C-alpha cells in the first residue's frame, strides 16, 4: 500500500456512484476535490529536490517488446 491511499465510507450505494462517475471514479472524485479546494500552487523547489525514483531509462533507435 502506498502513502497516498485514502479510504472512504460511502453513504450512497456503490452502483449509484459508479453510474454518476462514468467512466472513471478516481478521476471524478479527484475532480470534486479540486473543485472544493481550488487550484494547487506549484512548489517547483520541492519538485526538483525529490530524489529520483531509481528507474533507469534507455533510448534506442526502435521500440522493442521485452522478452519475458
N, C-alpha and C positions, 0 to 999 in steps of 0.2 A: 504494500500500500504506500502511496506517495503522500507527502505532507499537504498537498493541495486538494485533498478529497474532503468534501463536506457531505454529511448525510442529513437528509431532511425527512420529517414525518408528514405525510400528506393528509390533508383534511378532506380532499375530494378523491373519488375513485381514480385509479391509475389510468383506466381506459378513457376517462373524460379528459384528463390532462394530455394523454397521447393524441387524442383527436384534435385538440386545440393547437398543440405544438408541432404539428406535422411540418417537415419530415424529421426534425431533429430536436429532441427535448433539451439536450445540453445547450444548443445554440439559443433556443427560446428562453431558457432560464437565464443564461448569460446576458441576453438582450434585456430582460426585465431588470437584472441587477444593474447594468449600465444605465438604464433609464432612471432608476431610483437614485443611484449615487452620482450620476453625472460623469462627464469625461475625465479620464485619468491624466495627471500631469506626468510627462515622461521625465524620468530621472536617468539621464544618459550616463552620468558618472557611475551610478550603481550598476547599470547595464554592462559597461565596459570593464568594471572591476570584478565581475563574476569570473570565477575560474572556468576554464574550458571543460566541456563535458567528457573529454577524453576520446571522442570519436575521431578516427583518422580517415580522412577523405583522400581519394586518389583520382586524378583526372586521367582519362585515357582517350585515345582517338575515337573509339567506338564504345557503345554501351553493350556489355555482355551480361548474360544472366549467370549468376554464380551457381556453381555445381553444388549439390547438397551431399 
